[in-house]
Amino acid sequence: MKEKLVGAAKIMEDIFEKGIYAEKQRAKHRMNIIKDQIMASFPKDCKRLVLNKHVSAFYRVMPKYEVDHVGLNEYLANLGYLNDDFVKMMKKDEIIKKIKPFEKPRERYIKMYPKKHAKPQLQPLDYSSYLLEQLAYFWEQANIEFHHYDDLESGAKKQMLLCEKLKKEKMTCSFGSVNYVIKPAQFNINDIANEYGIDFVIENAKVTSEGIDLLIKKGVISKKEVSNFKKEIDRDVVFVITQMKNEEKSRQMYINNNVIRMQNQQEKIKPTHHYAV
């Protein structure tokens, strides 16, 4: 008699039986092919183009930097900002045993491992005869479908988090298996500094990109100051297609962050008045 599926296994079974996983993969496949066709049809020497009233496409330059981590760490240490909020330890072989006792509880996320027969057959598609505006419409529709099925899958995974059995072991269904994946270890910077000294952290930690953004937003450090500790060694150019509303959100966020940064800087330089008694 076939074992009755429960918990995370039953949820995974439903995801595949209802076609949620397959339709998400098909939508992603269409988006990738349409993106390639838009890039092939993109006007030469054009950096950004509004394809229709909802979709734009552009080339984004992604610089690659060589960073003087030790120098930047020392600079932040002098400012009092070399801590967990902005930096993480580099997992060097020679120090991993020393910092192991200071490992934070590991975060986990759920991942499904579908069998070969559970994966959809993705067929080659030809969009070469369509105009850019038509391609933009097809991309937009595929993008809407992708996010619809991705939201359904994400919601199902949240339900899987409630499964007690999955917390103990991998679970299987006819379409494959589901299990927790442990995220890379992170370490308590403050405790490491207390144990081995701040110089140990300066030599073996690095500021994260998120940490840099937050420090700039706080007005602790400027982009110009950060540039003193990094050198551009290469750059990638990537082709991006996005919804106009997302581009506007990014622009507004950039403006808001600049306003907050300027306000923080003004707070730092506000004069202190001393009154004679």
C-alpha positions, 0 to 999 in steps of 0.5 A: 500500500502506498504511504500517505503523504503528509506535511512538506512532502504532500505540499511538494506533491501538490506544487508539481501536480498543479503544474506550479513548478512547471509553469514557473520554469516555462515562463522563465524560459520564455523570458530568457529567450525573449530577452536574448532576442530583444538584446539582438534587436537593440539599436547600436550605441543605444544605452537605454530604450523604453520598449512600451509604456510598461517595459524598458531595457538598458545596459548596466556597467558592473565594475569589479574592484580590488579592495584594500580590506585591511585599510578599510577595516582599520578606517572603520575601526577608528570610527567605531563601526567595525562590527556585525552590522557592516562586516563579516569574517573571511573564512580563511583556512588558517583561522576557521578553527579559531573563530568556530566557537563564535559561529552564530546560529545557522539560518536555513531555507527550504529547497526542493530537489525534483526528479528528472521526469518532474522537470518540464521539457523546455522547447526552443522558441523563435521570436526573431520575426517580432518587433521590439514593442511586441517582444516587450509585451511578450516579455511582460506577460511571461514576467507576470506569469513567472512572478505569479507562480513564484509567489505560489511556490514561495507561499507553499514553502512557507507552509513547509516551514511548519512541518515538524518532520522536515526539521528532522529529516529529508522528505520525499514524494513521487516528484522528488525530495525536499529538505532544509539547506543550511546557509553559510556560517556567520560569526559574531564580530564583537566577541571575536574582537574581545577574544583576539583583539581588534587587530585580528578582526582588521586582518581577517574581516571584510566590509560587505557591500550592504554594509558599505551602502548602510554606512554611506546612507548613515553619513558615516563615510562618503563614496569618495572615502570608500573609493580610496580603498578600492581600485577598479580592475575590470567591468562587466556590461549586463543587459537588463529588462525591467518594468518601468515601475521597478525602475522608478522605485529604484530611482526613488529609493536612490533619491530617498537614500541621498536625502537621508545621507545628507540629513545625517551629515548635517546632524554630524556637523551641527555646531555645539553651543557652550554657554558660560555659567 
